[in-house]
Amino acid sequence: MSTTSTITANLPVGASVPPYTPHAISVSLPTWRDNVAYEEGQKRVVDSMVTGYPRFFLHLSIQKLARIFEHKYGRNGERCMLFATQKVAEHCRSFMQKYSVNCRLMSLLICPEDKANGRIIERDVRTQSDCSSAASVNVHIVLFPPDSFPFAKQFWQHTGMGMSSRLAEHCLSMLPDEVTQARTPSSPPMLPRYIGKAFNKHYSVKSQSRSTSPPLPQPSSRGETLEADHSVYLEERYGRNLPLAFASSAKRALRRRVAGVLIHDTAHEYQGEPVAGGKNLVVGPSSRGVADVSEHDVYLYPTGMAAIWNAHHIALATRPVAKSVCFGFPYTDTLKILQKWGPGCHFFGEGVDSEIDELEALLKREVSQNPDKPPVVALFTEFPSNPLLRSANLPRLRALADKYDFLLVIDETIGNFVNVEVLPYADVVVSSLSKVFSGVANVMGGSLVLNPRRKYYAALKAYMDANFEDLYYDEDAIYMERNSRDFQRRISIIDNNTTAVCDFLRSRSVAGGASSAVLKEVFYPKYITPQNYEICRIKMPGVEGGYGGLFSLTFTSNAASEAFFDALECYKGPSLGTNFTLACPFTILAHFAELDWAAQYGVEEGLVRISVGMEDTQLLLRWFDVALKVAEATASVPNLALE
């Protein structure tokens, strides 16, 4: 067994992925049962977690800072959520008020002087002499009754606009030692992730009490606690970071990279500043398929979901209010955003061409009933979709958007702009930069791009110029800029690896014509709705896009799914687009409380999603060959094959 496979196979449940990464955005859940246990809130899994995906798991530094403020400012056991700006805190309060939750907002200005002064001072009572450092931070706190925590958690999860873990660490570093080192009372137990249906009937564990829920553990109980110097070393092991003074240059470099205007993207720095972010750097026309896109049409957000939430918010603010459309089965929070903010949405969960006919019929009905306004405000679609890797017919959707006067918002995260050219069809393109653009899985980020060739560009641009709020924490932008310098090279390697693995797996699948196969289907853009994907796949002399690094598998039995997953010798955990291969039982993690609903759209309970990395191709093929043989062995065991 290779060293790489040994490391991945031995990574324990709850460890950060990658290992010993202070701000890792994935967590090791190495077996199928571990993933079920996580969803059920079993203590053996939850208590072992040192991290998790940031929109679902509150980083330990954020938990610690929240406990300090709850202890100091909470009334009658109030809980709190932390945000970087007042506007986001107000959005959180408004969301919770829809559920009749009474919230209080507080604002603090935390300064380096606080550490020496031994106190925390509310922003409203500070004098100028209290705080003179540029390192000071505004923190906005939403306090609410403890039993209302699930609603606050929904806002945190759906919008992706919660406080950055690096910002929380910075805040903690400025607080007095007697505050940060004090043993504050533990917060009440965290309520189940899913309100009203936290436990699934298919996976009930008799020995577990269903009245208990995952607690918010004390950070000191974690096995991966690192000294500050060691933490910095581990964070920077992929390359030296820029000084924080150059955060604006880092953000400028990121916007240019996303806009596709860098003539020669370089990893070089000049006197500490990234060359790609230099103010006087000469840039060229965009390579995104719309030549006049510029860095000024690109907006950065703390997460991809924050970009999606804001795209929806912008649509509602600039166009006549109407329902939106979700076309295709999306990642779960996209649909939740469209359903919970605004007047609701029409959901076309298959995302195939026949549903475009149904969509057009709906639009005609809406116009006949109310001809004075557009029938929908915007249509959101992923290209391709996660996890079924279906690609929508963008020319047809664009034609409908033009005819019926609505915005077309395309999420290009899975395809990515190295492989596909979707901007010409869109009014707005959103993406999660946390994925393959970063690759390292140690920072979050998102982007939103406006298409200057579209009818409503001027209105959207004017709104953004007047209302855009930079929520992207400077230190996160520094890491993202460093990580993304070689993203095109990495994507090429990942594309080639994924095609090799998928071709191998499909040859052993029912869909590929294999007899007595336990593997049913390989969901990959090369095989799934290929005619629609090929329309947008980049094909130019010397530049040819691939099919991305993500695919999903379905099996003839749940036993085969579980056996395959458990035997696969790669990291297991949430997220995708990593430089290393990462797998998860997607439906268990994303739809545990609604398995039957997801199955209606082809998202089967036993679906395994894999994001391929940059490992040696032959090593990857050996991993998948071994795992598939273990899955195939379940077919010879009758009681397993029938599960």
C-alpha positions as CSV (number, residue, x, y, z in Angstrom):
1,M,0.0,0.0,0.0
2,S,1.3,3.5,-0.9
3,T,2.1,6.1,1.7
4,T,-0.7,8.3,0.4
5,S,-3.3,5.5,0.7
6,T,-2.1,4.6,4.2
7,I,-2.5,8.2,5.3
8,T,-6.1,8.5,4.0
9,A,-7.2,5.1,5.2
10,N,-6.0,5.8,8.7
11,L,-7.5,9.3,9.1
12,P,-9.9,9.0,12.1
13,V,-13.4,10.1,12.3
14,G,-13.7,13.8,13.2
15,A,-10.2,14.8,12.1
16,S,-9.8,17.8,9.9
17,V,-9.4,17.2,6.1
18,P,-6.7,17.9,5.2
19,P,-5.1,16.8,8.5
20,Y,-3.8,19.4,10.9
21,T,-5.3,22.3,9.0
22,P,-6.6,24.9,11.5
23,H,-9.2,26.3,9.1
24,A,-10.0,23.1,7.1
25,I,-13.4,23.1,5.4
26,S,-13.9,19.3,5.5
27,V,-14.0,16.7,8.2
28,S,-13.2,13.0,8.2
29,L,-16.3,10.8,8.1
30,P,-14.6,7.6,6.9
31,T,-17.4,5.1,6.9
32,W,-21.1,5.1,5.9
33,R,-22.1,4.5,9.4
34,D,-20.0,7.5,10.6
35,N,-22.0,9.7,8.2
36,V,-25.3,8.4,9.5
37,A,-24.1,8.9,13.1
38,Y,-23.2,12.5,12.3
39,E,-26.6,13.2,10.9
40,E,-28.2,11.6,14.0
41,G,-26.0,13.6,16.3
42,Q,-24.4,10.6,17.9
43,K,-21.8,11.6,20.5
44,R,-19.1,9.3,19.4
45,V,-18.9,11.3,16.1
46,V,-20.0,14.8,17.1
47,D,-17.7,14.9,20.1
48,S,-14.7,13.9,18.0
49,M,-15.1,16.6,15.4
50,V,-12.4,19.2,15.4
51,T,-13.9,21.0,12.4
52,G,-16.6,20.7,9.7
53,Y,-17.9,22.4,6.6
54,P,-18.2,26.0,7.8
55,R,-21.8,26.6,6.9
56,F,-22.9,23.5,8.8
57,F,-20.3,23.4,11.6
58,L,-19.4,26.4,13.7
59,H,-15.7,26.5,13.9
60,L,-14.3,26.1,17.4
61,S,-13.0,29.6,17.5
62,I,-16.4,31.0,16.6
63,Q,-18.0,28.8,19.3
64,K,-15.6,30.1,21.9
65,L,-16.1,33.7,21.0
66,A,-19.9,33.2,21.0
67,R,-19.8,31.6,24.4
68,I,-17.9,34.6,25.8
69,F,-20.5,37.0,24.5
70,E,-23.4,34.8,25.6
71,H,-21.9,34.7,29.1
72,K,-21.3,38.5,29.2
73,Y,-24.4,39.8,27.4
74,G,-27.0,37.0,27.3
75,R,-30.2,37.2,29.3
76,N,-32.0,34.2,30.5
77,G,-29.7,31.8,28.7
78,E,-29.8,33.6,25.4
79,R,-27.7,32.2,22.5
80,C,-26.0,34.3,19.8
81,M,-24.7,34.3,16.3
82,L,-21.8,36.5,15.2
83,F,-21.5,38.5,12.0
84,A,-19.0,40.9,10.5
85,T,-21.4,43.7,9.6
86,Q,-24.6,45.2,10.9
87,K,-26.4,44.8,7.6
88,V,-25.9,41.0,7.8
89,A,-27.0,40.9,11.4
90,E,-30.1,42.8,10.5
91,H,-30.8,40.3,7.7
92,C,-30.5,37.5,10.3
93,R,-32.9,39.2,12.7
94,S,-35.4,39.8,9.9
95,F,-35.3,36.1,8.9
96,M,-35.8,35.0,12.5
97,Q,-38.7,37.5,13.0
98,K,-40.6,35.7,10.3
99,Y,-40.7,32.8,12.7
100,S,-41.8,35.1,15.6
101,V,-38.4,35.0,17.2
102,N,-37.5,38.1,19.3
103,C,-33.9,39.1,18.7
104,R,-31.6,41.7,20.1
105,L,-28.7,43.2,18.2
106,M,-25.4,44.3,19.8
107,S,-22.3,45.8,18.3
108,L,-18.8,45.7,19.7
109,L,-15.6,47.3,18.6
110,I,-12.8,45.0,19.7
111,C,-9.4,46.6,19.8
112,P,-5.8,45.4,20.6
113,E,-5.9,47.7,23.6
114,D,-8.6,45.6,25.2
115,K,-6.0,42.9,26.0
116,A,-4.0,45.3,28.1
117,N,-7.0,47.1,29.6
118,G,-8.6,43.8,30.7
119,R,-12.1,44.7,29.5
120,I,-14.5,44.5,26.7
121,I,-16.2,47.9,25.8
122,E,-19.4,48.2,23.9
123,R,-18.9,50.2,20.7
124,D,-21.5,52.9,21.6
125,V,-19.7,53.9,24.8
126,R,-16.1,53.9,23.4
127,T,-14.2,57.1,23.1
128,Q,-11.6,57.8,20.4
129,S,-8.8,57.2,22.9
130,D,-10.1,53.7,23.7
131,C,-9.2,52.3,20.3
132,S,-6.6,53.7,17.9
133,S,-5.4,50.6,16.0
134,A,-6.2,49.6,12.5
135,A,-6.4,46.0,13.7
136,S,-9.7,46.8,15.6
137,V,-12.7,44.8,14.5
138,N,-16.5,45.5,14.6
139,V,-18.5,42.5,15.7
140,H,-22.2,42.3,15.4
141,I,-24.1,40.0,17.7
142,V,-27.6,38.6,17.3
143,L,-29.0,37.4,20.6
144,F,-32.1,35.2,20.8
145,P,-33.9,32.7,23.1
146,P,-32.1,29.4,23.3
147,D,-34.9,27.4,21.8
148,S,-34.7,29.5,18.7
149,F,-31.2,28.4,17.8
150,P,-32.4,26.3,14.8
151,F,-33.7,29.4,13.0
152,A,-30.4,31.2,13.5
153,K,-28.6,28.1,12.3
154,Q,-30.7,28.1,9.2
155,F,-29.7,31.6,8.4
156,W,-26.1,30.8,8.9
157,Q,-26.3,27.7,6.8
158,H,-28.4,29.0,3.9
159,T,-26.8,32.5,3.4
160,G,-23.1,31.6,4.1
161,M,-22.6,35.1,5.6
162,G,-21.6,34.1,9.1
163,M,-18.4,35.3,10.7
164,S,-15.1,33.9,9.3
165,S,-13.2,31.6,11.6
166,R,-10.0,33.6,11.0
167,L,-11.8,36.7,12.0
168,A,-13.0,35.0,15.2
169,E,-9.4,34.0,15.9
170,H,-8.3,37.6,15.4
171,C,-11.0,38.8,17.8
172,L,-10.0,36.3,20.5
173,S,-6.4,37.4,20.2
174,M,-7.4,40.9,21.2
175,L,-9.5,40.0,24.2
176,P,-8.1,39.9,27.7
177,D,-6.5,36.6,28.8
178,E,-8.8,36.4,31.8
179,V,-11.8,36.5,29.4
180,T,-10.5,34.0,26.8
181,Q,-9.0,31.6,29.3
182,A,-12.0,31.6,31.7
183,R,-14.2,28.5,31.8
184,T,-17.5,29.9,30.6
185,P,-20.5,27.8,31.1
186,S,-21.2,25.4,28.2
187,S,-23.9,26.5,25.8
188,P,-27.1,24.5,25.9
189,P,-27.1,21.5,23.6
190,M,-27.3,22.3,19.9
191,L,-30.7,21.3,18.6
192,P,-30.9,18.8,15.7
193,R,-29.8,20.1,12.3
194,Y,-33.2,19.4,10.8
195,I,-36.2,20.8,12.7
196,G,-38.9,18.2,13.3
197,K,-37.2,15.3,11.5
198,A,-33.7,15.0,12.7
199,F,-33.7,11.2,12.7
200,N,-34.5,9.1,9.7
201,K,-36.6,6.0,10.0
202,H,-34.2,4.0,7.8
203,Y,-31.3,4.6,10.1
204,S,-32.7,4.7,13.6
205,V,-30.3,3.5,16.3
206,K,-32.2,1.9,19.2
207,S,-29.4,2.4,21.7
208,Q,-29.4,6.2,21.1
209,S,-31.6,8.5,23.1
210,R,-33.5,10.7,20.7
211,S,-33.9,13.4,23.2
212,T,-30.2,14.3,23.1
213,S,-28.6,16.5,20.5
214,P,-25.0,17.4,19.5
215,P,-23.5,19.6,22.2
216,L,-21.2,22.6,21.6
217,P,-18.0,21.1,23.0
218,Q,-15.3,23.0,24.7
219,P,-12.4,23.6,22.2
220,S,-9.9,22.3,24.8
221,S,-11.3,18.8,24.3
222,R,-10.1,18.6,20.8
223,G,-7.2,16.5,19.8
224,E,-5.9,18.8,17.0
225,T,-5.4,21.9,19.2
226,L,-2.3,23.7,17.9
227,E,0.1,26.2,19.3
228,A,0.0,29.6,17.4
229,D,3.4,29.2,15.7
230,H,2.6,25.6,14.6
231,S,-0.7,26.8,13.3
232,V,0.9,29.5,11.2
233,Y,3.4,27.0,9.8
234,L,0.7,24.5,8.9
235,E,-1.5,27.2,7.3
236,E,1.4,28.4,5.1
237,R,2.8,25.0,4.1
238,Y,1.3,25.4,0.7
239,G,3.2,28.6,0.0
240,R,4.0,31.9,1.7
241,N,1.1,34.3,2.4
242,L,1.0,37.9,1.6
243,P,1.1,40.6,4.3
244,L,-2.4,41.7,5.3
245,A,-1.5,45.2,4.1
246,F,-1.9,43.8,0.6
247,A,-5.4,42.4,1.1
248,S,-6.8,44.9,-1.4
249,S,-4.3,43.8,-4.0
250,A,-5.2,40.1,-3.3
251,K,-8.9,40.9,-3.9
252,R,-8.1,42.8,-7.0
253,A,-6.0,39.8,-8.3
254,L,-9.0,37.5,-7.5
255,R,-11.5,39.6,-9.3
256,R,-9.2,39.8,-12.4
257,R,-8.6,36.0,-12.2
258,V,-12.4,35.4,-12.1
259,A,-13.0,38.0,-14.9
260,G,-10.5,36.3,-17.1
261,V,-8.6,39.5,-17.9
262,L,-5.1,38.6,-16.8
263,I,-2.9,38.4,-19.9
264,H,-0.2,36.4,-18.0
265,D,-1.4,35.2,-14.6
266,T,1.6,34.9,-12.4
267,A,2.5,33.6,-9.0
268,H,5.2,36.3,-8.6
269,E,5.1,39.1,-6.1
270,Y,6.8,42.5,-6.2
271,Q,7.8,43.9,-2.8
272,G,5.3,41.6,-1.1
273,E,2.4,42.6,-3.4
274,P,0.9,40.0,-5.8
275,V,1.8,41.0,-9.4
276,A,-1.7,40.0,-10.6
277,G,-3.2,42.6,-8.2
278,G,-1.0,45.6,-9.1
279,K,-2.9,48.8,-9.6
280,N,-1.1,49.6,-12.8
281,L,-1.1,46.1,-14.3
282,V,-2.1,46.1,-18.0
283,V,-5.0,43.7,-18.5
284,G,-6.6,42.4,-21.6
285,P,-10.1,41.5,-22.9
286,S,-11.9,38.8,-20.9
287,S,-11.4,35.2,-21.9
288,R,-14.9,34.4,-20.4
289,G,-16.7,34.6,-23.8
290,V,-17.8,38.2,-23.2
291,A,-14.8,40.4,-24.1
292,D,-15.9,43.5,-22.2
293,V,-16.3,41.8,-18.8
294,S,-13.8,43.5,-16.4
295,E,-12.7,43.1,-12.8
296,H,-15.3,45.7,-11.9
297,D,-18.1,43.3,-12.9
298,V,-16.8,40.7,-10.4
299,Y,-17.9,40.8,-6.7
300,L,-16.4,38.7,-4.0
301,Y,-18.3,37.0,-1.2
302,P,-17.3,35.0,1.9
303,T,-18.8,31.8,0.4
304,G,-20.4,30.5,-2.8
305,M,-23.8,30.4,-1.1
306,A,-23.4,34.0,-0.1
307,A,-23.0,34.8,-3.8
308,I,-26.2,32.9,-4.6
309,W,-28.2,34.5,-1.7
310,N,-27.1,37.9,-2.9
311,A,-27.9,37.2,-6.5
312,H,-31.4,36.3,-5.4
313,H,-31.6,39.4,-3.2
314,I,-30.4,41.6,-6.1
315,A,-33.0,40.1,-8.4
316,L,-35.8,40.8,-6.0
317,A,-34.5,44.3,-5.4
318,T,-34.2,45.4,-9.0
319,R,-37.0,43.6,-10.8
320,P,-40.8,43.3,-10.2
321,V,-41.4,40.9,-7.4
322,A,-42.4,37.4,-8.5
323,K,-41.5,33.8,-7.9
324,S,-38.2,32.5,-9.0
325,V,-37.4,29.2,-10.9
326,C,-35.0,26.5,-9.7
327,F,-34.2,24.5,-12.8
328,G,-32.6,21.1,-12.1
329,F,-31.9,19.4,-8.8
330,P,-29.5,21.8,-7.1
331,Y,-27.3,21.7,-4.0
332,T,-29.8,21.8,-1.1
333,D,-29.3,25.4,0.1
334,T,-29.9,27.0,-3.3
335,L,-33.4,25.7,-3.3
336,K,-33.9,26.7,0.4
337,I,-32.9,30.2,-0.4
338,L,-35.4,30.5,-3.2
339,Q,-38.1,29.0,-1.1
340,K,-37.5,31.0,2.1
341,W,-36.8,34.5,0.8
342,G,-39.2,36.2,-1.5
343,P,-42.6,34.9,-2.7
344,G,-41.3,31.3,-3.4
345,C,-40.1,29.4,-6.4
346,H,-41.2,26.9,-9.1
347,F,-39.0,23.8,-8.8
348,F,-38.2,21.7,-11.9
349,G,-36.2,19.0,-10.3
350,E,-35.1,16.9,-13.3
351,G,-33.5,19.8,-15.2
352,V,-33.9,18.0,-18.6
353,D,-35.2,19.4,-21.9
354,S,-38.7,18.0,-21.4
355,E,-39.0,20.2,-18.3
356,I,-38.2,23.3,-20.4
357,D,-41.4,22.5,-22.2
358,E,-43.2,22.5,-18.9
359,L,-41.5,25.7,-17.9
360,E,-42.6,27.4,-21.0
361,A,-46.2,26.3,-20.5
362,L,-46.0,27.7,-16.9
363,L,-44.6,31.1,-18.2
364,K,-47.4,31.3,-20.8
365,R,-50.1,30.7,-18.1
366,E,-48.6,33.3,-15.8
367,V,-48.5,35.9,-18.5
368,S,-52.1,35.2,-19.5
369,Q,-53.2,35.7,-15.9
370,N,-51.1,38.9,-15.4
371,P,-49.7,40.3,-18.6
372,D,-48.4,43.5,-16.9
373,K,-45.4,42.0,-15.2
374,P,-42.8,39.3,-15.9
375,P,-44.0,35.8,-14.9
376,V,-40.9,35.0,-12.8
377,V,-38.1,37.2,-11.4
378,A,-35.2,34.9,-12.2
379,L,-34.2,31.3,-13.1
380,F,-31.4,29.7,-11.2
381,T,-29.6,26.6,-12.6
382,E,-26.3,24.8,-12.0
383,F,-24.0,23.9,-14.9
384,P,-23.7,21.0,-14.4
385,S,-25.8,20.1,-11.4
386,N,-24.6,18.7,-8.1
387,P,-24.9,15.7,-7.6
388,L,-26.4,14.4,-10.8
389,L,-24.1,16.3,-13.2
390,R,-26.9,17.2,-15.5
391,S,-26.4,20.2,-17.8
392,A,-29.3,22.4,-18.7
393,N,-30.0,23.5,-22.3
394,L,-28.7,27.0,-21.8
395,P,-29.6,28.4,-25.3
396,R,-33.3,27.4,-24.7
397,L,-33.3,28.9,-21.2
398,R,-31.7,32.1,-22.5
399,A,-34.4,32.3,-25.2
400,L,-37.1,32.0,-22.6
401,A,-35.4,34.6,-20.4
402,D,-35.4,37.1,-23.3
403,K,-38.9,36.3,-24.3
404,Y,-40.4,36.4,-20.8
405,D,-38.2,39.1,-19.4
406,F,-36.5,37.4,-16.4
407,L,-32.9,37.1,-15.2
408,L,-30.9,33.9,-15.8
409,V,-28.5,33.1,-13.0
410,I,-26.0,30.3,-13.6
411,D,-23.9,28.5,-11.0
412,E,-20.7,27.4,-12.7
413,T,-19.0,25.9,-9.7
414,I,-19.0,22.3,-10.9
415,G,-18.1,23.0,-14.5
416,N,-15.8,26.0,-13.7
417,F,-14.7,28.5,-16.3
418,V,-11.6,26.6,-17.3
419,N,-13.9,24.0,-18.8
420,V,-17.1,25.7,-19.8
421,E,-18.2,29.1,-21.1
422,V,-21.6,29.9,-19.6
423,L,-21.3,33.7,-19.1
424,P,-22.6,34.5,-22.6
425,Y,-26.0,32.9,-21.7
426,A,-26.3,34.5,-18.2
427,D,-27.2,37.7,-16.7
428,V,-25.4,36.7,-13.5
429,V,-22.8,33.9,-12.9
430,V,-22.1,32.7,-9.4
431,S,-19.5,30.3,-8.2
432,S,-18.0,28.8,-5.0
433,L,-14.3,29.7,-5.0
434,S,-14.0,27.4,-2.0
435,K,-13.9,24.5,-4.4
436,V,-11.4,23.8,-7.2
437,F,-10.5,27.5,-7.6
438,S,-8.8,27.2,-4.2
439,G,-8.3,23.5,-4.1
440,V,-6.5,23.4,-0.7
441,A,-9.7,23.2,1.4
442,N,-8.5,25.7,4.0
443,V,-10.6,28.8,3.0
444,M,-14.0,29.8,1.8
445,G,-15.0,32.2,-0.9
446,G,-17.5,33.0,-3.6
447,S,-17.9,35.2,-6.6
448,L,-20.7,36.9,-8.6
449,V,-20.2,38.2,-12.1
450,L,-22.5,40.5,-14.1
451,N,-22.7,40.2,-17.8
452,P,-22.3,43.7,-19.4
453,R,-24.0,42.5,-22.6
454,R,-27.3,41.8,-21.0
455,K,-30.4,44.0,-20.9
456,Y,-30.5,44.6,-17.2
457,Y,-26.8,45.0,-16.7
458,A,-27.1,48.8,-16.1
459,A,-29.8,48.3,-13.4
460,L,-27.9,45.5,-11.7
461,K,-24.6,47.4,-11.8
462,A,-26.2,50.5,-10.4
463,Y,-27.7,48.5,-7.5
464,M,-24.4,46.8,-6.8
465,D,-22.4,50.1,-6.9
466,A,-24.9,51.6,-4.4
467,N,-25.4,48.6,-2.1
468,F,-22.5,46.1,-2.3
469,E,-20.8,45.5,1.0
470,D,-17.4,43.8,1.1
471,L,-18.0,40.9,3.5
472,Y,-14.8,39.0,2.5
473,Y,-12.4,38.9,5.4
474,D,-9.0,40.2,4.3
475,E,-7.0,37.2,5.6
476,D,-9.3,34.8,3.8
477,A,-8.8,36.7,0.6
478,I,-5.0,36.4,1.2
479,Y,-5.2,32.7,1.4
480,M,-7.6,32.4,-1.6
481,E,-5.3,34.5,-3.8
482,R,-2.3,32.3,-2.9
483,N,-4.2,29.1,-3.4
484,S,-5.7,30.1,-6.8
485,R,-2.5,31.1,-8.6
486,D,-2.2,27.8,-10.3
487,F,-5.8,26.8,-10.6
488,Q,-5.7,26.3,-14.4
489,R,-2.9,23.8,-14.2
490,R,-4.5,21.9,-11.3
491,I,-7.9,21.7,-13.1
492,S,-6.2,20.2,-16.2
493,I,-4.7,17.4,-14.1
494,I,-8.0,16.8,-12.2
495,D,-10.0,16.7,-15.5
496,N,-7.7,14.1,-16.9
497,N,-7.7,12.0,-13.8
498,T,-11.5,12.1,-13.6
499,T,-12.0,11.1,-17.1
500,A,-9.7,8.1,-16.6
501,V,-11.5,7.0,-13.5
502,C,-15.0,7.5,-14.9
503,D,-14.2,5.6,-18.1
504,F,-13.0,2.7,-16.0
505,L,-16.0,2.7,-13.8
506,R,-18.5,3.0,-16.6
507,S,-17.0,0.0,-18.3
508,R,-18.0,-2.0,-15.1
509,S,-21.5,-0.5,-14.8
510,V,-25.0,-1.4,-16.0
511,A,-25.2,1.8,-18.0
512,G,-21.9,0.8,-19.7
513,G,-23.3,-2.6,-20.7
514,A,-21.5,-4.7,-18.1
515,S,-23.2,-7.9,-17.1
516,S,-24.1,-8.8,-13.5
517,A,-22.8,-5.3,-12.4
518,V,-23.6,-3.8,-9.0
519,L,-22.6,-0.3,-10.3
520,K,-25.7,1.1,-12.0
521,E,-24.7,4.5,-13.3
522,V,-21.7,6.9,-13.5
523,F,-23.1,10.5,-13.4
524,Y,-20.5,12.5,-15.2
525,P,-21.0,15.3,-17.9
526,K,-19.3,13.1,-20.5
527,Y,-22.2,10.7,-20.3
528,I,-25.1,12.6,-18.7
529,T,-26.9,15.2,-21.0
530,P,-23.6,15.4,-23.0
531,Q,-25.3,17.4,-25.9
532,N,-26.0,20.3,-23.5
533,Y,-22.6,20.2,-21.9
534,E,-20.8,20.2,-25.2
535,I,-22.6,23.4,-26.2
536,C,-20.7,25.2,-23.5
537,R,-17.5,23.1,-23.3
538,I,-14.5,25.3,-24.4
539,K,-13.1,24.1,-27.7
540,M,-10.5,26.5,-29.1
541,P,-7.1,25.9,-30.8
542,G,-4.7,24.9,-28.0
543,V,-7.4,25.2,-25.3
544,E,-10.0,22.5,-24.7
545,G,-12.1,22.2,-21.6
546,G,-12.6,19.0,-19.8
547,Y,-15.6,17.5,-17.9
548,G,-14.6,18.6,-14.4
549,G,-13.6,16.7,-11.4
550,L,-16.9,15.6,-9.9
551,F,-19.0,12.5,-10.5
552,S,-21.5,10.4,-8.7
553,L,-22.3,6.7,-8.6
554,T,-25.4,4.7,-7.9
555,F,-25.5,1.0,-7.1
556,T,-28.0,-1.9,-7.4
557,S,-28.2,-2.1,-3.6
558,N,-27.5,0.0,-0.5
559,A,-25.2,-2.7,0.7
560,A,-23.1,-2.3,-2.4
561,S,-23.0,1.5,-2.0
562,E,-21.9,1.2,1.6
563,A,-19.3,-1.5,0.9
564,F,-17.8,0.6,-2.0
565,F,-17.7,3.7,0.1
566,D,-16.1,2.1,3.1
567,A,-13.5,0.4,1.0
568,L,-12.5,3.5,-1.0
569,E,-9.0,4.6,0.1
570,C,-9.4,8.3,-0.2
571,Y,-10.4,11.0,2.2
572,K,-14.1,10.9,3.1
573,G,-15.9,14.1,4.1
574,P,-18.1,17.0,2.8
575,S,-17.0,19.5,0.1
576,L,-15.6,19.0,-3.3
577,G,-13.1,20.5,-5.7
578,T,-10.1,19.6,-3.6
579,N,-6.6,18.9,-4.8
580,F,-7.0,15.4,-3.2
581,T,-9.7,12.9,-3.8
582,L,-12.7,13.3,-1.5
583,A,-15.8,11.2,-1.3
584,C,-19.1,11.4,0.6
585,P,-22.5,9.6,0.7
586,F,-24.1,12.7,-0.7
587,T,-27.8,12.0,-0.1
588,I,-27.1,11.0,3.5
589,L,-25.3,14.2,4.2
590,A,-27.5,16.6,2.2
591,H,-31.0,15.1,2.5
592,F,-31.0,12.8,5.5
593,A,-34.3,14.1,6.7
594,E,-35.9,13.9,3.2
595,L,-34.5,10.7,1.5
596,D,-37.8,9.8,-0.1
597,W,-38.3,13.3,-1.5
598,A,-34.7,13.3,-3.0
599,A,-35.3,9.9,-4.5
600,Q,-38.2,11.3,-6.6
601,Y,-35.6,13.2,-8.6
602,G,-33.1,10.4,-9.0
603,V,-31.0,11.4,-6.0
604,E,-30.9,7.9,-4.5
605,E,-30.2,7.1,-0.9
606,G,-27.1,5.1,-1.8
607,L,-25.6,7.7,-4.1
608,V,-21.8,8.2,-3.6
609,R,-20.3,11.5,-4.8
610,I,-16.6,11.7,-5.6
611,S,-14.4,14.7,-6.2
612,V,-11.2,13.6,-7.9
613,G,-7.9,15.1,-7.0
614,M,-4.4,15.3,-8.3
615,E,-3.1,11.9,-7.2
616,D,-1.3,9.6,-9.6
617,T,-3.7,8.3,-12.1
618,Q,-2.7,4.7,-11.6
619,L,-3.1,5.0,-7.8
620,L,-6.6,6.3,-8.3
621,L,-7.5,3.5,-10.6
622,R,-6.2,1.0,-8.1
623,W,-8.3,2.6,-5.3
624,F,-11.5,2.4,-7.4
625,D,-10.8,-1.1,-8.6
626,V,-10.4,-2.4,-5.1
627,A,-13.5,-0.6,-3.8
628,L,-15.6,-1.8,-6.7
629,K,-14.5,-5.4,-6.1
630,V,-15.6,-5.1,-2.5
631,A,-19.0,-3.8,-3.7
632,E,-19.3,-6.6,-6.2
633,A,-18.8,-9.1,-3.5
634,T,-22.0,-8.0,-1.8
635,A,-23.9,-9.5,-4.7
636,S,-22.9,-13.0,-3.6
637,V,-24.4,-12.5,-0.1
638,P,-28.2,-12.7,-0.5
639,N,-29.2,-10.9,2.7
640,L,-26.9,-8.0,1.8
641,A,-27.8,-7.7,-1.8
642,L,-31.5,-7.3,-0.9
643,E,-31.0,-4.4,1.5
